[in-house]
Amino acid sequence: MSTSQQAPQRTLGLWRATSLVTGNIVGAGLLMLPASLGVYGVTGLLGWGLTTVGAIFLALVFARLARRHPQTGGPYAYSREAFGDFVGFQMAWSYWMGNWASTAGLGTAFVSYLSIFFPILKANLELSFLVGAGIVWLLTFINVSGVKNAGIVQLITTILKIIPLAAIAVFGIFHMNPDHFEVINPSNESFLKALGTVAALTLYSFLGLESATIPAGNVKDPQKTIPRATVLGTVISAVIYIWTMTVIIGIIAPLDLPNSHAPFAEAAGIIFGSWAVPLISLSALVAIFGTLNGWILIQAQVPKAAADDDLFPKFFAKTNKQGTPYVSLLISGALMTAMLYMNNQANLIDQFTTIAIVSTFAVLLPYLYSSLAELYFLVTKPYSLTKIQYARSIVVTLIAFAFTIVITAGAGESAVFMGMIFVFSGFPFYVWMKAKARKKAFPEVPIN
């Protein structure tokens, strides 16, 4: 069997799949977004609550899709089955672009927390770029070695990240200042506009709720494991988010948050004393390391699925003896490095905020298409559902779709503009692949 035909190994059970979802969600979004949201005061917390509700509805949609269509590629596979090659390509391209862009944001977050130990990283932009790129490539090679190794890393880092977050959430309650919750919206934007912007930003913190659906070929008993892991991982993450964000705002004044490179470390210092700052910073690095690992694990799967369907170049589908799409991983690693380099002139918080907004929009399109795919399947395919179950499924799907529209509007003109440029840039590749397929199917007949 050639390396491009190696069968994937089913090494992800319920807990590893759940840790993939929770680990990909709970990471840099939780650790860095309080700083990005500080200018919005309590509106930031309200926006996170709104996003949590929408994320749970999206998780329910992905759970049903995975139960009926447990295929590698997740959102890509659903969209292509429902709407054909062109929509499938748009989904795969947009999701892939959003994946490596958001993973670059995680590299920036890692450097930001590392600056607690090495302050020179805040001032030396070249050094911060090299460190961020180095951690991206380290985890890329870990994933090249196989999904099993990456899954073990993911489970361990997810456990390690939740313990210190839980400690801050529990003990931080006794150090909260009620006056901080009187600062509703210190930004210059209207409340509704600020709420929309915050919701778009906080959706970045939930990117990854679909993670268990993507490496379906590596999941044990996928029809049961993937839906359970998707919903369970999203709910666990939502509880962690709302609780810890409330505590952080209660401890650090909203107007001080935008100047914090490591808000959880600062909160730990207030709660436990200065000795806790390096400890929490270290645990934050472990958390971001695990999230990076999880995103790198899944981001090669969608290009591979598209390549298997002749919508991406075939080299994206090449696998090694462990069944890992190593070429796709290496290409994604190079693009993440380029993204880190292009944003290298901004400070770390501004870098993270810019990457978060752009990558959120890029992933919104797959969420939108997946919601529509579920609606299409409900309308066109016979399922053994009662009238109440059917009506409930329709309502859940429509709410998930409406949520993606609201978040798109909240992302702002510049984010939508950049996101659409990302999507349009892929169209020539689609034309090229379809032209190659047509020439192969209908070769030219030489004229005598």
Salt bridges, closest charged atoms under 4 A:
GLU81 OE1 - HIS69 ND1 3.34
GLU81 OE2 - LYS381 NZ 3.00
ASP85 OD1 - ARG80 NE 2.91
ASP85 OD2 - LYS434 NZ 2.85
ASP308 OD2 - LYS304 NZ 2.92
ASP309 OD2 - ARG80 NH1 3.46
ASP310 OD1 - LYS314 NZ 3.21
GLU374 OE2 - ARG64 NE 2.95
GLU374 OE1 - ARG68 NH2 2.29
